[in-house]
Amino acid sequence: MENEIITTVAASSGAGMMAWGFVGASMGAAIAAVAAATGIGKISAAACESIARQPEAAGDIKGNTILTAAFIEGVCLFACVIALLVNGNVLTAIESIQ
């Protein structure tokens, strides 16, 4: 059913409009990567400041920092996989038109 909907949309809008799907998927992956890098940078900066203020809590701070960074990377990876899936659906739709 999903492929039928994609084919119908592709046939009605043409391959030129469907090509914007590639642009959207690429921009989505890029925004996710930049947001993840920014978030991890801010977390690392806050962790360094916290360790400088309270060196005896360095172990707990490092553990929480690594865990939080891993969660952010997981979300970024999920967003990039979704972008690749969208890319594949757009390619399937364009091929079905031709």
MOPAC internal coordinates of N, CA, C and O (Angstrom, degrees):
PM7 1SCF
backbone

  N    0.0000 0     0.00 0     0.00 0    0    0    0
  C    1.4450 1     0.00 0     0.00 0    1    0    0
  C    1.5316 1   110.52 1     0.00 0    2    1    0
  O    1.2310 1   120.86 1   139.78 1    3    2    1
  N    1.3228 1   115.96 1   -40.22 1    3    2    1
  C    1.4626 1   119.51 1  -179.00 1    5    3    2
  C    1.5260 1   110.75 1   -62.71 1    6    5    3
  O    1.2310 1   120.41 1   138.39 1    7    6    5
  N    1.3451 1   116.82 1   -41.61 1    7    6    5
  C    1.4647 1   119.84 1   179.54 1    9    7    6
  C    1.5199 1   111.62 1   -66.01 1   10    9    7
  O    1.2310 1   120.21 1   147.38 1   11   10    9
  N    1.3442 1   117.20 1   -32.62 1   11   10    9
  C    1.4609 1   120.22 1   177.19 1   13   11   10
  C    1.5236 1   110.58 1   -65.02 1   14   13   11
  O    1.2310 1   120.69 1   138.59 1   15   14   13
  N    1.3166 1   116.29 1   -41.41 1   15   14   13
  C    1.4709 1   120.20 1   179.26 1   17   15   14
  C    1.5182 1   110.06 1   -65.40 1   18   17   15
  O    1.2310 1   120.59 1   135.98 1   19   18   17
  N    1.3314 1   116.47 1   -44.02 1   19   18   17
  C    1.4652 1   120.35 1   179.49 1   21   19   18
  C    1.5195 1   110.30 1   -62.48 1   22   21   19
  O    1.2310 1   120.13 1   137.19 1   23   22   21
  N    1.3282 1   117.36 1   -42.81 1   23   22   21
  C    1.4624 1   120.81 1   179.66 1   25   23   22
  C    1.5165 1   110.82 1   -64.23 1   26   25   23
  O    1.2310 1   120.16 1   139.94 1   27   26   25
  N    1.3351 1   117.30 1   -40.06 1   27   26   25
  C    1.4590 1   120.65 1   179.14 1   29   27   26
  C    1.5270 1   111.14 1   -64.33 1   30   29   27
  O    1.2310 1   120.71 1   135.39 1   31   30   29
  N    1.3088 1   116.24 1   -44.61 1   31   30   29
  C    1.4651 1   119.96 1   178.92 1   33   31   30
  C    1.5202 1   110.22 1   -64.80 1   34   33   31
  O    1.2310 1   120.46 1   138.92 1   35   34   33
  N    1.3252 1   116.72 1   -41.08 1   35   34   33
  C    1.4649 1   120.41 1  -179.36 1   37   35   34
  C    1.5230 1   111.07 1   -65.27 1   38   37   35
  O    1.2310 1   120.36 1   140.37 1   39   38   37
  N    1.3184 1   116.91 1   -39.63 1   39   38   37
  C    1.4610 1   119.85 1  -179.30 1   41   39   38
  C    1.5255 1   111.35 1   -68.70 1   42   41   39
  O    1.2310 1   120.56 1   144.73 1   43   42   41
  N    1.3182 1   116.53 1   -35.27 1   43   42   41
  C    1.4604 1   118.70 1  -177.43 1   45   43   42
  C    1.5233 1   112.67 1   -78.92 1   46   45   43
  O    1.2310 1   120.20 1   150.95 1   47   46   45
  N    1.3284 1   117.23 1   -29.05 1   47   46   45
  C    1.4604 1   118.61 1  -176.38 1   49   47   46
  C    1.5181 1   113.29 1  -101.00 1   50   49   47
  O    1.2310 1   119.58 1   161.05 1   51   50   49
  N    1.3042 1   118.41 1   -18.95 1   51   50   49
  C    1.4528 1   120.74 1   179.36 1   53   51   50
  C    1.5220 1   111.61 1    87.82 1   54   53   51
  O    1.2310 1   121.48 1   -18.83 1   55   54   53
  N    1.3120 1   114.77 1   161.17 1   55   54   53
  C    1.4699 1   120.58 1  -177.00 1   57   55   54
  C    1.5238 1   111.63 1   -67.90 1   58   57   55
  O    1.2310 1   120.14 1   151.18 1   59   58   57
  N    1.3371 1   117.34 1   -28.82 1   59   58   57
  C    1.4618 1   119.44 1  -179.96 1   61   59   58
  C    1.5110 1   112.52 1   -63.79 1   62   61   59
  O    1.2310 1   120.54 1   139.00 1   63   62   61
  N    1.3245 1   116.57 1   -41.00 1   63   62   61
  C    1.4587 1   120.10 1   178.92 1   65   63   62
  C    1.5233 1   111.19 1   -73.98 1   66   65   63
  O    1.2310 1   120.42 1   146.00 1   67   66   65
  N    1.3287 1   116.81 1   -34.00 1   67   66   65
  C    1.4637 1   119.50 1  -179.89 1   69   67   66
  C    1.5234 1   111.24 1   -68.90 1   70   69   67
  O    1.2310 1   120.16 1   156.26 1   71   70   69
  N    1.3138 1   117.30 1   -23.74 1   71   70   69
  C    1.4621 1   120.05 1   178.77 1   73   71   70
  C    1.5221 1   111.08 1   -64.41 1   74   73   71
  O    1.2310 1   120.09 1   157.14 1   75   74   73
  N    1.3332 1   117.44 1   -22.86 1   75   74   73
  C    1.4543 1   119.96 1   176.75 1   77   75   74
  C    1.5246 1   111.15 1   -66.26 1   78   77   75
  O    1.2310 1   120.47 1   160.81 1   79   78   77
  N    1.3311 1   116.71 1   -19.19 1   79   78   77
  C    1.4599 1   120.30 1   175.72 1   81   79   78
  C    1.5169 1   111.83 1   -62.63 1   82   81   79
  O    1.2310 1   120.91 1   143.23 1   83   82   81
  N    1.3462 1   115.86 1   -36.77 1   83   82   81
  C    1.4620 1   120.02 1   176.51 1   85   83   82
  C    1.5322 1   110.49 1   -63.95 1   86   85   83
  O    1.2310 1   121.15 1   137.87 1   87   86   85
  N    1.3015 1   115.41 1   -42.13 1   87   86   85
  C    1.4711 1   119.87 1  -179.90 1   89   87   86
  C    1.5265 1   110.08 1   -64.61 1   90   89   87
  O    1.2310 1   120.32 1   135.94 1   91   90   89
  N    1.3212 1   117.00 1   -44.06 1   91   90   89
  C    1.4591 1   120.65 1   179.67 1   93   91   90
  C    1.5217 1   112.24 1   -63.64 1   94   93   91
  O    1.2310 1   120.61 1   137.34 1   95   94   93
  N    1.3320 1   116.43 1   -42.66 1   95   94   93
  C    1.4644 1   119.79 1   179.61 1   97   95   94
  C    1.5233 1   110.84 1   -65.60 1   98   97   95
  O    1.2310 1   120.49 1   139.13 1   99   98   97
  N    1.3157 1   116.67 1   -40.87 1   99   98   97
  C    1.4653 1   120.30 1   179.30 1  101   99   98
  C    1.5233 1   111.09 1   -65.57 1  102  101   99
  O    1.2310 1   120.54 1   137.76 1  103  102  101
  N    1.3179 1   116.58 1   -42.24 1  103  102  101
  C    1.4648 1   119.72 1   179.17 1  105  103  102
  C    1.5266 1   111.01 1   -67.06 1  106  105  103
  O    1.2310 1   120.27 1   143.90 1  107  106  105
  N    1.3231 1   117.08 1   -36.10 1  107  106  105
  C    1.4592 1   120.18 1   177.77 1  109  107  106
  C    1.5194 1   111.80 1   -62.51 1  110  109  107
  O    1.2310 1   120.59 1   136.33 1  111  110  109
  N    1.3376 1   116.48 1   -43.67 1  111  110  109
  C    1.4612 1   120.33 1   178.55 1  113  111  110
  C    1.5278 1   110.80 1   -66.37 1  114  113  111
  O    1.2310 1   120.48 1   140.61 1  115  114  113
  N    1.3260 1   116.69 1   -39.39 1  115  114  113
  C    1.4676 1   120.15 1  -179.55 1  117  115  114
  C    1.5239 1   111.34 1   -66.71 1  118  117  115
  O    1.2310 1   120.33 1   137.34 1  119  118  117
  N    1.3136 1   116.98 1   -42.66 1  119  118  117
  C    1.4676 1   120.37 1   179.29 1  121  119  118
  C    1.5306 1   110.48 1   -64.65 1  122  121  119
  O    1.2310 1   120.48 1   140.21 1  123  122  121
  N    1.3344 1   116.69 1   -39.79 1  123  122  121
  C    1.4716 1   119.65 1   178.26 1  125  123  122
  C    1.5204 1   110.99 1   -63.01 1  126  125  123
  O    1.2310 1   120.18 1   138.22 1  127  126  125
  N    1.3312 1   117.25 1   -41.78 1  127  126  125
  C    1.4682 1   120.75 1  -179.63 1  129  127  126
  C    1.5275 1   111.51 1   -66.46 1  130  129  127
  O    1.2310 1   120.47 1   137.05 1  131  130  129
  N    1.3252 1   116.70 1   -42.95 1  131  130  129
  C    1.4640 1   120.04 1  -179.89 1  133  131  130
  C    1.5322 1   110.53 1   -66.97 1  134  133  131
  O    1.2310 1   120.48 1   138.81 1  135  134  133
  N    1.3160 1   116.69 1   -41.19 1  135  134  133
  C    1.4683 1   119.95 1   179.24 1  137  135  134
  C    1.5296 1   111.02 1   -64.22 1  138  137  135
  O    1.2310 1   120.65 1   139.78 1  139  138  137
  N    1.3303 1   116.36 1   -40.22 1  139  138  137
  C    1.4650 1   119.64 1   178.45 1  141  139  138
  C    1.5209 1   111.03 1   -65.20 1  142  141  139
  O    1.2310 1   120.33 1   137.12 1  143  142  141
  N    1.3136 1   116.97 1   -42.88 1  143  142  141
  C    1.4658 1   120.15 1   179.20 1  145  143  142
  C    1.5221 1   111.25 1   -63.71 1  146  145  143
  O    1.2310 1   120.41 1   139.46 1  147  146  145
  N    1.3173 1   116.83 1   -40.54 1  147  146  145
  C    1.4657 1   120.62 1   178.08 1  149  147  146
  C    1.5280 1   111.16 1   -64.51 1  150  149  147
  O    1.2310 1   120.85 1   135.81 1  151  150  149
  N    1.3198 1   115.97 1   -44.19 1  151  150  149
  C    1.4599 1   120.30 1  -179.82 1  153  151  150
  C    1.5210 1   112.40 1   -63.68 1  154  153  151
  O    1.2310 1   120.45 1   135.75 1  155  154  153
  N    1.3170 1   116.74 1   -44.25 1  155  154  153
  C    1.4657 1   119.94 1   179.39 1  157  155  154
  C    1.5252 1   110.39 1   -66.85 1  158  157  155
  O    1.2310 1   120.02 1   143.69 1  159  158  157
  N    1.3033 1   117.56 1   -36.31 1  159  158  157
  C    1.4667 1   120.42 1   176.51 1  161  159  158
  C    1.5181 1   112.15 1   -62.32 1  162  161  159
  O    1.2310 1   120.72 1   136.83 1  163  162  161
  N    1.3334 1   116.23 1   -43.17 1  163  162  161
  C    1.4710 1   119.70 1   179.10 1  165  163  162
  C    1.5216 1   111.26 1   -66.89 1  166  165  163
  O    1.2310 1   120.59 1   141.15 1  167  166  165
  N    1.3265 1   116.47 1   -38.85 1  167  166  165
  C    1.4670 1   119.63 1   178.28 1  169  167  166
  C    1.5260 1   110.36 1   -63.91 1  170  169  167
  O    1.2310 1   120.55 1   136.11 1  171  170  169
  N    1.3199 1   116.55 1   -43.89 1  171  170  169
  C    1.4704 1   120.61 1   179.86 1  173  171  170
  C    1.5269 1   111.18 1   -63.80 1  174  173  171
  O    1.2310 1   120.22 1   138.80 1  175  174  173
  N    1.3189 1   117.18 1   -41.20 1  175  174  173
  C    1.4588 1   120.35 1   179.06 1  177  175  174
  C    1.5308 1   110.76 1   -63.47 1  178  177  175
  O    1.2310 1   120.48 1   136.57 1  179  178  177
  N    1.3270 1   116.69 1   -43.43 1  179  178  177
  C    1.4605 1   120.33 1   179.08 1  181  179  178
  C    1.5291 1   110.90 1   -65.63 1  182  181  179
  O    1.2310 1   120.42 1   143.59 1  183  182  181
  N    1.3285 1   116.79 1   -36.41 1  183  182  181
  C    1.4634 1   120.18 1   178.74 1  185  183  182
  C    1.5240 1   110.75 1   -65.98 1  186  185  183
  O    1.2310 1   120.42 1   137.66 1  187  186  185
  N    1.3310 1   116.80 1   -42.34 1  187  186  185
  C    1.4700 1   119.89 1   178.28 1  189  187  186
  C    1.5259 1   111.27 1   -62.39 1  190  189  187
  O    1.2310 1   120.59 1   137.68 1  191  190  189
  N    1.3174 1   116.49 1   -42.32 1  191  190  189
  C    1.4703 1   119.52 1   177.77 1  193  191  190
  C    1.5247 1   111.40 1   -64.17 1  194  193  191
  O    1.2310 1   120.77 1   139.78 1  195  194  193
  N    1.3284 1   116.14 1   -40.22 1  195  194  193
  C    1.4609 1   119.56 1  -179.77 1  197  195  194
  C    1.5205 1   111.75 1   -66.08 1  198  197  195
  O    1.2310 1   120.41 1   139.00 1  199  198  197
  N    1.3237 1   116.81 1   -41.00 1  199  198  197
  C    1.4626 1   120.43 1   178.65 1  201  199  198
  C    1.5299 1   110.36 1   -66.41 1  202  201  199
  O    1.2310 1   120.16 1   143.10 1  203  202  201
  N    1.3183 1   117.30 1   -36.90 1  203  202  201
  C    1.4627 1   120.41 1   178.59 1  205  203  202
  C    1.5266 1   111.42 1   -65.42 1  206  205  203
  O    1.2310 1   120.52 1   144.60 1  207  206  205
  N    1.3373 1   116.61 1   -35.40 1  207  206  205
  C    1.4650 1   120.17 1  -179.42 1  209  207  206
  C    1.5330 1   112.28 1   -78.82 1  210  209  207
  O    1.2310 1   121.07 1   145.76 1  211  210  209
  N    1.3409 1   115.56 1   -34.24 1  211  210  209
  C    1.4583 1   119.70 1  -175.02 1  213  211  210
  C    1.5338 1   109.47 1  -139.01 1  214  213  211
  O    1.2310 1   120.06 1  -100.49 1  215  214  213
  N    1.3261 1   117.48 1    79.51 1  215  214  213
  C    1.4704 1   121.08 1  -174.98 1  217  215  214
  C    1.5288 1   114.26 1   -61.47 1  218  217  215
  O    1.2310 1   119.45 1   153.93 1  219  218  217
  N    1.3099 1   118.66 1   -26.07 1  219  218  217
  C    1.4660 1   119.59 1  -178.25 1  221  219  218
  C    1.5258 1   112.87 1   -70.85 1  222  221  219
  O    1.2310 1   119.71 1   163.52 1  223  222  221
  N    1.3154 1   118.16 1   -16.48 1  223  222  221
  C    1.4692 1   122.04 1   178.98 1  225  223  222
  C    1.5271 1   111.68 1   -99.56 1  226  225  223
  O    1.2310 1   120.32 1  -162.66 1  227  226  225
  N    1.3203 1   117.00 1    17.34 1  227  226  225
  C    1.4712 1   120.45 1  -174.95 1  229  227  226
  C    1.5236 1   112.41 1   -61.13 1  230  229  227
  O    1.2310 1   120.04 1   140.73 1  231  230  229
  N    1.3218 1   117.53 1   -39.27 1  231  230  229
  C    1.4701 1   120.05 1  -178.66 1  233  231  230
  C    1.5131 1   112.91 1   -61.95 1  234  233  231
  O    1.2310 1   120.76 1   133.97 1  235  234  233
  N    1.3280 1   116.15 1   -46.03 1  235  234  233
  C    1.4691 1   120.09 1   179.25 1  237  235  234
  C    1.5242 1   111.34 1   -66.19 1  238  237  235
  O    1.2310 1   121.07 1   139.52 1  239  238  237
  N    1.3095 1   115.56 1   -40.48 1  239  238  237
  C    1.4728 1   119.76 1  -178.49 1  241  239  238
  C    1.5202 1   110.59 1   -65.33 1  242  241  239
  O    1.2310 1   120.40 1   136.47 1  243  242  241
  N    1.3373 1   116.85 1   -43.53 1  243  242  241
  C    1.4736 1   120.13 1   179.29 1  245  243  242
  C    1.5229 1   111.26 1   -62.30 1  246  245  243
  O    1.2310 1   120.80 1   137.17 1  247  246  245
  N    1.3398 1   116.08 1   -42.83 1  247  246  245
  C    1.4668 1   119.41 1   179.67 1  249  247  246
  C    1.5149 1   112.50 1   -62.16 1  250  249  247
  O    1.2310 1   120.61 1   135.18 1  251  250  249
  N    1.3226 1   116.44 1   -44.82 1  251  250  249
  C    1.4667 1   120.23 1   178.78 1  253  251  250
  C    1.5246 1   111.95 1   -66.22 1  254  253  251
  O    1.2310 1   120.82 1   144.08 1  255  254  253
  N    1.3272 1   116.03 1   -35.92 1  255  254  253
  C    1.4634 1   120.16 1   179.37 1  257  255  254
  C    1.5242 1   110.85 1   -65.03 1  258  257  255
  O    1.2310 1   120.52 1   134.46 1  259  258  257
  N    1.3160 1   116.61 1   -45.54 1  259  258  257
  C    1.4703 1   120.34 1  -179.41 1  261  259  258
  C    1.5257 1   110.69 1   -65.12 1  262  261  259
  O    1.2310 1   120.46 1   138.42 1  263  262  261
  N    1.3178 1   116.73 1   -41.58 1  263  262  261
  C    1.4654 1   120.46 1   179.17 1  265  263  262
  C    1.5283 1   111.49 1   -63.40 1  266  265  263
  O    1.2310 1   120.61 1   135.37 1  267  266  265
  N    1.3106 1   116.43 1   -44.63 1  267  266  265
  C    1.4654 1   119.99 1   179.30 1  269  267  266
  C    1.5220 1   111.60 1   -65.18 1  270  269  267
  O    1.2310 1   120.31 1   138.55 1  271  270  269
  N    1.3294 1   117.01 1   -41.45 1  271  270  269
  C    1.4629 1   120.20 1   177.84 1  273  271  270
  C    1.5284 1   110.89 1   -62.53 1  274  273  271
  O    1.2310 1   120.17 1   142.47 1  275  274  273
  N    1.3302 1   117.28 1   -37.53 1  275  274  273
  C    1.4697 1   120.23 1   177.93 1  277  275  274
  C    1.5256 1   111.28 1   -65.03 1  278  277  275
  O    1.2310 1   120.31 1   140.50 1  279  278  277
  N    1.3355 1   117.02 1   -39.50 1  279  278  277
  C    1.4634 1   119.65 1   176.97 1  281  279  278
  C    1.5307 1   111.20 1   -63.46 1  282  281  279
  O    1.2310 1   120.62 1   138.03 1  283  282  281
  N    1.3000 1   116.43 1   -41.97 1  283  282  281
  C    1.4651 1   119.82 1   179.71 1  285  283  282
  C    1.5235 1   110.41 1   -64.63 1  286  285  283
  O    1.2310 1   120.15 1   137.61 1  287  286  285
  N    1.3242 1   117.32 1   -42.39 1  287  286  285
  C    1.4636 1   120.33 1   178.42 1  289  287  286
  C    1.5253 1   111.10 1   -63.16 1  290  289  287
  O    1.2310 1   120.44 1   143.97 1  291  290  289
  N    1.3378 1   116.76 1   -36.03 1  291  290  289
  C    1.4609 1   120.22 1   177.41 1  293  291  290
  C    1.5169 1   112.18 1   -63.01 1  294  293  291
  O    1.2310 1   120.64 1   137.84 1  295  294  293
  N    1.3131 1   116.37 1   -42.16 1  295  294  293
  C    1.4677 1   120.22 1   178.05 1  297  295  294
  C    1.5224 1   110.49 1   -65.54 1  298  297  295
  O    1.2310 1   120.41 1   139.79 1  299  298  297
  N    1.3209 1   116.82 1   -40.21 1  299  298  297
  C    1.4673 1   120.84 1   178.68 1  301  299  298
  C    1.5252 1   110.49 1   -63.87 1  302  301  299
  O    1.2310 1   120.41 1   136.82 1  303  302  301
  N    1.3212 1   116.83 1   -43.18 1  303  302  301
  C    1.4582 1   120.49 1   178.61 1  305  303  302
  C    1.5235 1   110.62 1   -62.48 1  306  305  303
  O    1.2310 1   120.49 1   138.28 1  307  306  305
  N    1.3305 1   116.67 1   -41.72 1  307  306  305
  C    1.4599 1   120.82 1   178.16 1  309  307  306
  C    1.5294 1   110.75 1   -61.30 1  310  309  307
  O    1.2310 1   120.11 1   137.22 1  311  310  309
  N    1.3182 1   117.40 1   -42.78 1  311  310  309
  C    1.4661 1   121.17 1   179.22 1  313  311  310
  C    1.5262 1   111.23 1   -64.18 1  314  313  311
  O    1.2310 1   120.25 1   140.28 1  315  314  313
  N    1.3250 1   117.12 1   -39.72 1  315  314  313
  C    1.4688 1   120.14 1   178.95 1  317  315  314
  C    1.5257 1   111.61 1   -67.91 1  318  317  315
  O    1.2310 1   119.97 1   142.94 1  319  318  317
  N    1.3335 1   117.66 1   -37.06 1  319  318  317
  C    1.4714 1   120.71 1   176.62 1  321  319  318
  C    1.5197 1   110.33 1   -64.84 1  322  321  319
  O    1.2310 1   120.33 1   137.81 1  323  322  321
  N    1.3270 1   116.97 1   -42.19 1  323  322  321
  C    1.4702 1   120.10 1   177.22 1  325  323  322
  C    1.5307 1   110.38 1   -61.18 1  326  325  323
  O    1.2310 1   120.32 1   138.87 1  327  326  325
  N    1.3363 1   116.99 1   -41.13 1  327  326  325
  C    1.4662 1   120.54 1   178.50 1  329  327  326
  C    1.5319 1   110.71 1   -62.66 1  330  329  327
  O    1.2310 1   120.16 1   139.99 1  331  330  329
  N    1.3211 1   117.30 1   -40.01 1  331  330  329
  C    1.4663 1   119.95 1   177.61 1  333  331  330
  C    1.5231 1   111.50 1   -66.48 1  334  333  331
  O    1.2310 1   120.21 1   142.45 1  335  334  333
  N    1.3289 1   117.21 1   -37.55 1  335  334  333
  C    1.4673 1   119.76 1   176.97 1  337  335  334
  C    1.5240 1   111.37 1   -64.87 1  338  337  335
  O    1.2310 1   120.42 1   139.09 1  339  338  337
  N    1.3084 1   116.81 1   -40.91 1  339  338  337
  C    1.4690 1   120.66 1   176.76 1  341  339  338
  C    1.5223 1   109.29 1   -62.19 1  342  341  339
  O    1.2310 1   120.64 1   137.74 1  343  342  341
  N    1.3175 1   116.37 1   -42.26 1  343  342  341
  C    1.4567 1   121.25 1   178.55 1  345  343  342
  C    1.5243 1   110.64 1   -58.93 1  346  345  343
  O    1.2310 1   120.34 1   136.01 1  347  346  345
  N    1.3233 1   116.96 1   -43.99 1  347  346  345
  C    1.4663 1   120.82 1   179.35 1  349  347  346
  C    1.5140 1   112.21 1   -64.65 1  350  349  347
  O    1.2310 1   120.05 1   140.88 1  351  350  349
  N    1.3445 1   117.50 1   -39.12 1  351  350  349
  C    1.4676 1   120.42 1   178.55 1  353  351  350
  C    1.5195 1   111.37 1   -66.41 1  354  353  351
  O    1.2310 1   120.15 1   142.35 1  355  354  353
  N    1.3117 1   117.32 1   -37.65 1  355  354  353
  C    1.4649 1   120.47 1   178.53 1  357  355  354
  C    1.5232 1   109.69 1   -66.02 1  358  357  355
  O    1.2310 1   120.61 1   137.22 1  359  358  357
  N    1.3191 1   116.44 1   -42.78 1  359  358  357
  C    1.4698 1   120.03 1   179.51 1  361  359  358
  C    1.5215 1   110.57 1   -63.04 1  362  361  359
  O    1.2310 1   119.94 1   139.02 1  363  362  361
  N    1.3331 1   117.72 1   -40.98 1  363  362  361
  C    1.4705 1   121.74 1   177.59 1  365  363  362
  C    1.5262 1   110.40 1   -62.03 1  366  365  363
  O    1.2310 1   120.21 1   137.96 1  367  366  365
  N    1.3148 1   117.21 1   -42.04 1  367  366  365
  C    1.4545 1   121.10 1  -179.79 1  369  367  366
  C    1.5158 1   111.88 1   -65.56 1  370  369  367
  O    1.2310 1   120.17 1   139.13 1  371  370  369
  N    1.3212 1   117.27 1   -40.87 1  371  370  369
  C    1.4691 1   120.50 1   179.81 1  373  371  370
  C    1.5209 1   110.35 1   -67.73 1  374  373  371
  O    1.2310 1   120.13 1   140.38 1  375  374  373
  N    1.3272 1   117.36 1   -39.62 1  375  374  373
  C    1.4615 1   120.10 1   178.53 1  377  375  374
  C    1.5301 1   111.93 1   -66.53 1  378  377  375
  O    1.2310 1   120.31 1   148.01 1  379  378  377
  N    1.3292 1   117.02 1   -31.99 1  379  378  377
  C    1.4616 1   119.62 1  -179.34 1  381  379  378
  C    1.5302 1   112.03 1   -72.21 1  382  381  379
  O    1.2310 1   120.28 1   156.26 1  383  382  381
  N    1.3315 1   117.07 1   -23.74 1  383  382  381
  C    1.4552 1   120.08 1   177.87 1  385  383  382
  C    1.5243 1   110.70 1   -72.71 1  386  385  383
  O    1.2310 1   121.34 1   139.41 1  387  386  385
  N    1.3091 1   115.04 1   -40.59 1  387  386  385
  C    1.4697 1   119.95 1  -173.26 1  389  387  386
  C    1.4813 1   113.35 1   -80.40 1  390  389  387
  O    1.2310 1   120.10 1   180.00 1  391  390  389

